[in-house]
Amino acid sequence: MSKNKSHKGLLKRIRISKTGKIRHKSANFKHLRSHKSGQRLRRLRKGSYMASADSKRLEKLLFRRLRGRTQPRAAIRKSPSPAESKARKEAKAAALAATTAPAKAAPAKKTAKAAK
């Protein structure tokens, strides 16, 4: 099965921070600047973080979880490491074995009484 390819054109236009926020450049700054005020140009010069709704739209293009400007860090579930998932599976198997062991012993006694 082929791998999902992230959108290369989008990756050239944005930067993804370590916390999952999307940083992008403001529009209207590249040319035709003579009639724009200095305050407006200073504001446009700074990059900004993308809103939550827009970041959700970009998740489909990048095939990864992203976080919007107003979302808390807990909004993105971190994928577990291989050691964490192995420990979780072992704990789940141990809990399942503990609950099924008494259930198997009870029918065995009933069959022994039925055999007598």
C-alpha positions as CSV (number, residue, x, y, z in Angstrom):
1,M,0.0,0.0,0.0
2,S,1.4,3.4,-0.9
3,K,2.2,6.1,1.6
4,N,0.3,9.3,2.0
5,K,2.2,12.2,0.6
6,S,2.0,15.6,2.4
7,H,1.2,18.6,0.2
8,K,4.6,20.1,-0.8
9,G,3.2,23.4,-1.9
10,L,1.6,23.9,1.5
11,L,4.8,22.9,3.3
12,K,6.7,25.7,1.5
13,R,4.2,28.3,2.8
14,I,3.9,27.4,6.5
15,R,6.0,26.4,9.4
16,I,4.7,24.0,12.0
17,S,5.9,24.6,15.6
18,K,6.8,21.9,18.1
19,T,3.5,22.3,19.8
20,G,1.6,21.8,16.5
21,K,0.6,25.4,15.8
22,I,0.8,26.7,12.2
23,R,2.8,29.9,11.5
24,H,2.3,31.6,8.2
25,K,3.1,35.0,6.5
26,S,0.4,37.6,6.2
27,A,-0.9,38.5,2.7
28,N,-0.6,41.9,1.0
29,F,3.0,42.6,2.0
30,K,5.0,41.6,-1.1
31,H,4.3,44.5,-3.5
32,L,2.3,47.7,-4.0
33,R,3.5,49.0,-0.6
34,S,3.7,52.7,-1.3
35,H,0.1,53.5,-0.5
36,K,0.0,51.3,2.7
37,S,0.7,53.0,6.0
38,G,3.8,52.2,8.0
39,Q,1.8,50.8,10.9
40,R,0.0,48.4,8.5
41,L,3.3,47.3,6.9
42,R,4.8,46.6,10.4
43,R,1.8,44.5,11.3
44,L,2.0,42.6,8.0
45,R,5.7,42.0,8.4
46,K,5.1,39.8,11.4
47,G,4.0,36.2,10.9
48,S,0.8,35.0,12.6
49,Y,-0.6,31.7,13.9
50,M,-3.4,30.1,11.9
51,A,-6.9,29.8,13.5
52,S,-8.3,26.5,14.7
53,A,-10.8,26.0,11.8
54,D,-8.1,26.6,9.2
55,S,-5.6,24.3,10.8
56,K,-8.3,21.5,10.8
57,R,-8.7,22.0,7.1
58,L,-4.9,21.7,6.6
59,E,-4.8,18.4,8.5
60,K,-6.2,16.6,5.5
61,L,-3.5,17.9,3.2
62,L,-0.6,17.1,5.6
63,F,-1.9,13.8,7.0
64,R,-1.0,14.8,10.6
65,R,-2.7,16.3,13.7
66,L,-2.3,20.1,14.0
67,R,-3.3,22.6,16.6
68,G,-5.0,26.0,16.1
69,R,-4.2,29.3,17.7
70,T,-6.8,29.0,20.5
71,Q,-6.6,25.3,21.2
72,P,-4.9,24.0,24.4
73,R,-2.0,21.7,24.1
74,A,-4.1,18.8,25.4
75,A,-6.2,19.1,22.2
76,I,-3.7,17.0,20.4
77,R,-3.3,13.5,21.7
78,K,0.4,12.5,21.6
79,S,1.0,9.2,19.9
80,P,2.5,6.7,22.4
81,S,6.0,5.5,22.1
82,P,6.6,1.8,21.3
83,A,7.6,1.1,24.9
84,E,4.4,2.8,26.2
85,S,2.1,0.9,23.8
86,K,3.8,-2.4,24.7
87,A,3.4,-1.7,28.4
88,R,-0.3,-0.8,27.9
89,K,-0.9,-4.1,25.9
90,E,0.8,-6.2,28.6
91,A,-1.3,-4.5,31.3
92,K,-4.5,-5.1,29.3
93,A,-3.6,-8.8,28.8
94,A,-2.8,-9.2,32.5
95,A,-6.2,-7.7,33.4
96,L,-8.0,-9.8,30.9
97,A,-6.2,-13.0,32.2
98,A,-7.2,-12.1,35.8
99,T,-10.8,-11.7,34.9
100,T,-11.1,-14.8,32.7
101,A,-9.2,-17.2,35.0
102,P,-11.9,-17.5,37.8
103,A,-14.6,-17.8,35.1
104,K,-12.9,-20.8,33.6
105,A,-12.4,-22.5,37.0
106,A,-16.1,-22.3,37.9
107,P,-17.5,-24.3,34.9
108,A,-14.8,-26.9,35.4
109,K,-16.1,-27.7,38.8
110,K,-19.7,-27.9,37.5
111,T,-18.6,-30.4,34.8
112,A,-16.8,-32.5,37.5
113,K,-20.0,-32.7,39.6
114,A,-22.0,-33.6,36.4
115,A,-19.5,-36.4,35.7
116,K,-20.0,-38.0,39.2
